[in-house]
Amino acid sequence: MKWFENIKIEMLSQNNAETIANDWHYDGIYSFYDMVKDPEDFEEIISSSLRGNRYFQVVNDDELIGYFCIEELSAKRVEIGLGLRPDLTGQGLGLSFLKMVESFILKRQKKYQTFVLSVASFNERAIKVYLKAGYVKVGTEMLASNNSEHEFIILEKTY
């Protein structure tokens, strides 16, 4: 697959939401991100009413390669969450995927000046990508996830 050759970003379909929730399984410590491990995240992605208009799918030649969601925090701040298909992780694609997501959001909502990301503190691979993309660490917080509390690093990028 040629990365980003025929990319389309559109609202997350129910079929692809179910694929992400049920079929995407990450290796090793990254299995933390399997949707089936977090009932709240699973329910949100699987339910069209809970997803609302905040979840998007990224497809290349109609093949699902990733998704992202947005949560407006204020008039000028937005939190983003994103995921690459498990077999595409760890291949150096994260930075271009993140930049594509940022570009899409900024083109649709020029009002956003600050992007916020929360990442599990053990996920050094993602943290490295976010720092390379220009995000800075602004703090940490304990968040409920996967039926427990976990430390997350909060990062921001201002445009």
VOZA-565333 format. One record per residue (C-alpha): residue in one letter; x, y, z; chain; residue number from 0. Coordinates in steps of 0.05 Angstrom, whole numbers, always signed. Each point is the difference from the previous one (the first is absolute). Layout:
BEGIN
node r = A c1 = X c2 = Y c3 = Z c = A k = NUM
...
END
This chain:
BEGIN
node r = M c1 = +0 c2 = +0 c3 = +0 c = A k = 0
node r = K c1 = +27 c2 = +68 c3 = -18 c = A k = 1
node r = W c1 = -9 c2 = +42 c3 = +61 c = A k = 2
node r = F c1 = -49 c2 = +57 c3 = -8 c = A k = 3
node r = E c1 = -8 c2 = -8 c3 = -75 c = A k = 4
node r = N c1 = -76 c2 = +0 c3 = -4 c = A k = 5
node r = I c1 = -20 c2 = +22 c3 = +69 c = A k = 6
node r = K c1 = -71 c2 = +17 c3 = +17 c = A k = 7
node r = I c1 = -24 c2 = +25 c3 = +68 c = A k = 8
node r = E c1 = -73 c2 = -7 c3 = +15 c = A k = 9
node r = M c1 = -48 c2 = -12 c3 = +58 c = A k = 10
node r = L c1 = +13 c2 = -67 c3 = +32 c = A k = 11
node r = S c1 = -48 c2 = -52 c3 = -27 c = A k = 12
node r = Q c1 = -35 c2 = -49 c3 = +45 c = A k = 13
node r = N c1 = +34 c2 = -58 c3 = -35 c = A k = 14
node r = N c1 = +70 c2 = +30 c3 = +11 c = A k = 15
node r = A c1 = -16 c2 = +19 c3 = +72 c = A k = 16
node r = E c1 = -17 c2 = -73 c3 = +13 c = A k = 17
node r = T c1 = +64 c2 = -22 c3 = -35 c = A k = 18
node r = I c1 = +42 c2 = +46 c3 = +44 c = A k = 19
node r = A c1 = -36 c2 = -20 c3 = +63 c = A k = 20
node r = N c1 = -1 c2 = -75 c3 = -11 c = A k = 21
node r = D c1 = +57 c2 = -18 c3 = -47 c = A k = 22
node r = W c1 = +57 c2 = +48 c3 = +13 c = A k = 23
node r = H c1 = +48 c2 = -32 c3 = +49 c = A k = 24
node r = Y c1 = +68 c2 = +29 c3 = +16 c = A k = 25
node r = D c1 = +62 c2 = -39 c3 = +20 c = A k = 26
node r = G c1 = +34 c2 = +0 c3 = +68 c = A k = 27
node r = I c1 = -9 c2 = +59 c3 = +46 c = A k = 28
node r = Y c1 = -39 c2 = +35 c3 = -56 c = A k = 29
node r = S c1 = -58 c2 = -48 c3 = +11 c = A k = 30
node r = F c1 = -19 c2 = +54 c3 = +51 c = A k = 31
node r = Y c1 = -32 c2 = +35 c3 = -60 c = A k = 32
node r = D c1 = -45 c2 = -59 c3 = -20 c = A k = 33
node r = M c1 = -70 c2 = +28 c3 = +4 c = A k = 34
node r = V c1 = -27 c2 = -64 c3 = +31 c = A k = 35
node r = K c1 = +43 c2 = +14 c3 = +62 c = A k = 36
node r = D c1 = -36 c2 = +65 c3 = +16 c = A k = 37
node r = P c1 = -76 c2 = -7 c3 = +4 c = A k = 38
node r = E c1 = -11 c2 = +75 c3 = -2 c = A k = 39
node r = D c1 = +42 c2 = +11 c3 = -63 c = A k = 40
node r = F c1 = -29 c2 = -62 c3 = -32 c = A k = 41
node r = E c1 = -71 c2 = +25 c3 = +12 c = A k = 42
node r = E c1 = +16 c2 = +69 c3 = -26 c = A k = 43
node r = I c1 = +30 c2 = -23 c3 = -65 c = A k = 44
node r = I c1 = -53 c2 = -53 c3 = -13 c = A k = 45
node r = S c1 = -60 c2 = +45 c3 = +13 c = A k = 46
node r = S c1 = -15 c2 = +50 c3 = -55 c = A k = 47
node r = S c1 = -37 c2 = +45 c3 = +49 c = A k = 48
node r = L c1 = +60 c2 = +2 c3 = +47 c = A k = 49
node r = R c1 = +49 c2 = +10 c3 = -58 c = A k = 50
node r = G c1 = -41 c2 = +57 c3 = -26 c = A k = 51
node r = N c1 = +37 c2 = +40 c3 = -53 c = A k = 52
node r = R c1 = +67 c2 = -5 c3 = +36 c = A k = 53
node r = Y c1 = +29 c2 = -64 c3 = -29 c = A k = 54
node r = F c1 = +33 c2 = -4 c3 = -69 c = A k = 55
node r = Q c1 = +29 c2 = -57 c3 = -40 c = A k = 56
node r = V c1 = +62 c2 = +4 c3 = -43 c = A k = 57
node r = V c1 = -1 c2 = -45 c3 = -60 c = A k = 58
node r = N c1 = +50 c2 = -11 c3 = -56 c = A k = 59
node r = D c1 = -30 c2 = -29 c3 = -63 c = A k = 60
node r = D c1 = -61 c2 = -17 c3 = +43 c = A k = 61
node r = E c1 = +44 c2 = -40 c3 = +49 c = A k = 62
node r = L c1 = -8 c2 = +22 c3 = +72 c = A k = 63
node r = I c1 = +68 c2 = +22 c3 = +27 c = A k = 64
node r = G c1 = -18 c2 = +42 c3 = +60 c = A k = 65
node r = Y c1 = -49 c2 = +43 c3 = +37 c = A k = 66
node r = F c1 = -2 c2 = +61 c3 = +44 c = A k = 67
node r = C c1 = -49 c2 = +37 c3 = +44 c = A k = 68
node r = I c1 = -5 c2 = +72 c3 = +22 c = A k = 69
node r = E c1 = -27 c2 = +30 c3 = +64 c = A k = 70
node r = E c1 = -8 c2 = +75 c3 = +3 c = A k = 71
node r = L c1 = +28 c2 = +24 c3 = +67 c = A k = 72
node r = S c1 = -14 c2 = +74 c3 = -11 c = A k = 73
node r = A c1 = -12 c2 = +46 c3 = -59 c = A k = 74
node r = K c1 = +74 c2 = -3 c3 = -18 c = A k = 75
node r = R c1 = +24 c2 = -66 c3 = +30 c = A k = 76
node r = V c1 = -13 c2 = -70 c3 = -26 c = A k = 77
node r = E c1 = +21 c2 = -68 c3 = +26 c = A k = 78
node r = I c1 = +15 c2 = -53 c3 = -51 c = A k = 79
node r = G c1 = +5 c2 = -75 c3 = +7 c = A k = 80
node r = L c1 = +26 c2 = -44 c3 = -56 c = A k = 81
node r = G c1 = +16 c2 = -70 c3 = -18 c = A k = 82
node r = L c1 = +36 c2 = -36 c3 = -56 c = A k = 83
node r = R c1 = -19 c2 = -70 c3 = -22 c = A k = 84
node r = P c1 = +42 c2 = -47 c3 = +43 c = A k = 85
node r = D c1 = +41 c2 = -28 c3 = -58 c = A k = 86
node r = L c1 = +21 c2 = +70 c3 = -20 c = A k = 87
node r = T c1 = +28 c2 = +21 c3 = +68 c = A k = 88
node r = G c1 = +74 c2 = +3 c3 = +14 c = A k = 89
node r = Q c1 = +17 c2 = +13 c3 = -73 c = A k = 90
node r = G c1 = +15 c2 = +74 c3 = +2 c = A k = 91
node r = L c1 = -68 c2 = +21 c3 = -26 c = A k = 92
node r = G c1 = -25 c2 = +35 c3 = +63 c = A k = 93
node r = L c1 = +28 c2 = +69 c3 = -14 c = A k = 94
node r = S c1 = -30 c2 = +5 c3 = -70 c = A k = 95
node r = F c1 = -66 c2 = -28 c3 = +26 c = A k = 96
node r = L c1 = -2 c2 = +51 c3 = +56 c = A k = 97
node r = K c1 = +16 c2 = +58 c3 = -47 c = A k = 98
node r = M c1 = -54 c2 = -22 c3 = -47 c = A k = 99
node r = V c1 = -51 c2 = -2 c3 = +57 c = A k = 100
node r = E c1 = +21 c2 = +70 c3 = +24 c = A k = 101
node r = S c1 = -5 c2 = +28 c3 = -70 c = A k = 102
node r = F c1 = -69 c2 = -29 c3 = -10 c = A k = 103
node r = I c1 = -25 c2 = +29 c3 = +66 c = A k = 104
node r = L c1 = +30 c2 = +69 c3 = -13 c = A k = 105
node r = K c1 = -31 c2 = +3 c3 = -70 c = A k = 106
node r = R c1 = -69 c2 = -16 c3 = +28 c = A k = 107
node r = Q c1 = +6 c2 = +42 c3 = +64 c = A k = 108
node r = K c1 = +48 c2 = +57 c3 = -8 c = A k = 109
node r = K c1 = -19 c2 = +26 c3 = +69 c = A k = 110
node r = Y c1 = +42 c2 = -52 c3 = +37 c = A k = 111
node r = Q c1 = +66 c2 = +28 c3 = +24 c = A k = 112
node r = T c1 = +21 c2 = -55 c3 = +49 c = A k = 113
node r = F c1 = -1 c2 = -75 c3 = -9 c = A k = 114
node r = V c1 = +3 c2 = -45 c3 = +61 c = A k = 115
node r = L c1 = +21 c2 = -73 c3 = +3 c = A k = 116
node r = S c1 = -2 c2 = -49 c3 = +59 c = A k = 117
node r = V c1 = +44 c2 = -61 c3 = -5 c = A k = 118
node r = A c1 = +14 c2 = -56 c3 = +48 c = A k = 119
node r = S c1 = +67 c2 = +15 c3 = +33 c = A k = 120
node r = F c1 = +29 c2 = -68 c3 = -20 c = A k = 121
node r = N c1 = -12 c2 = +14 c3 = -74 c = A k = 122
node r = E c1 = +69 c2 = +28 c3 = -16 c = A k = 123
node r = R c1 = -9 c2 = -14 c3 = -74 c = A k = 124
node r = A c1 = -60 c2 = +47 c3 = -5 c = A k = 125
node r = I c1 = +30 c2 = +52 c3 = +46 c = A k = 126
node r = K c1 = +62 c2 = +4 c3 = -45 c = A k = 127
node r = V c1 = -46 c2 = +12 c3 = -61 c = A k = 128
node r = Y c1 = -39 c2 = +54 c3 = +36 c = A k = 129
node r = L c1 = +63 c2 = +37 c3 = +23 c = A k = 130
node r = K c1 = +28 c2 = -4 c3 = -71 c = A k = 131
node r = A c1 = -65 c2 = +30 c3 = -25 c = A k = 132
node r = G c1 = +10 c2 = +61 c3 = +45 c = A k = 133
node r = Y c1 = -42 c2 = -19 c3 = +60 c = A k = 134
node r = V c1 = +26 c2 = +17 c3 = +69 c = A k = 135
node r = K c1 = -14 c2 = -35 c3 = +66 c = A k = 136
node r = V c1 = -44 c2 = +42 c3 = +44 c = A k = 137
node r = G c1 = -14 c2 = -50 c3 = +56 c = A k = 138
node r = T c1 = -23 c2 = -68 c3 = +21 c = A k = 139
node r = E c1 = -65 c2 = -26 c3 = +29 c = A k = 140
node r = M c1 = -29 c2 = -65 c3 = +24 c = A k = 141
node r = L c1 = -58 c2 = -21 c3 = -45 c = A k = 142
node r = A c1 = -49 c2 = -57 c3 = +3 c = A k = 143
node r = S c1 = +12 c2 = -49 c3 = -56 c = A k = 144
node r = N c1 = -4 c2 = -75 c3 = -8 c = A k = 145
node r = N c1 = -37 c2 = -8 c3 = +67 c = A k = 146
node r = S c1 = +56 c2 = +34 c3 = +39 c = A k = 147
node r = E c1 = +38 c2 = +66 c3 = +9 c = A k = 148
node r = H c1 = +61 c2 = +12 c3 = -44 c = A k = 149
node r = E c1 = +48 c2 = +57 c3 = -7 c = A k = 150
node r = F c1 = -7 c2 = +41 c3 = -64 c = A k = 151
node r = I c1 = +46 c2 = +54 c3 = -26 c = A k = 152
node r = I c1 = -36 c2 = +62 c3 = -26 c = A k = 153
node r = L c1 = +31 c2 = +35 c3 = -60 c = A k = 154
node r = E c1 = -19 c2 = +63 c3 = -37 c = A k = 155
node r = K c1 = +17 c2 = +33 c3 = -65 c = A k = 156
node r = T c1 = -19 c2 = +72 c3 = -16 c = A k = 157
node r = Y c1 = -9 c2 = +27 c3 = -70 c = A k = 158
END
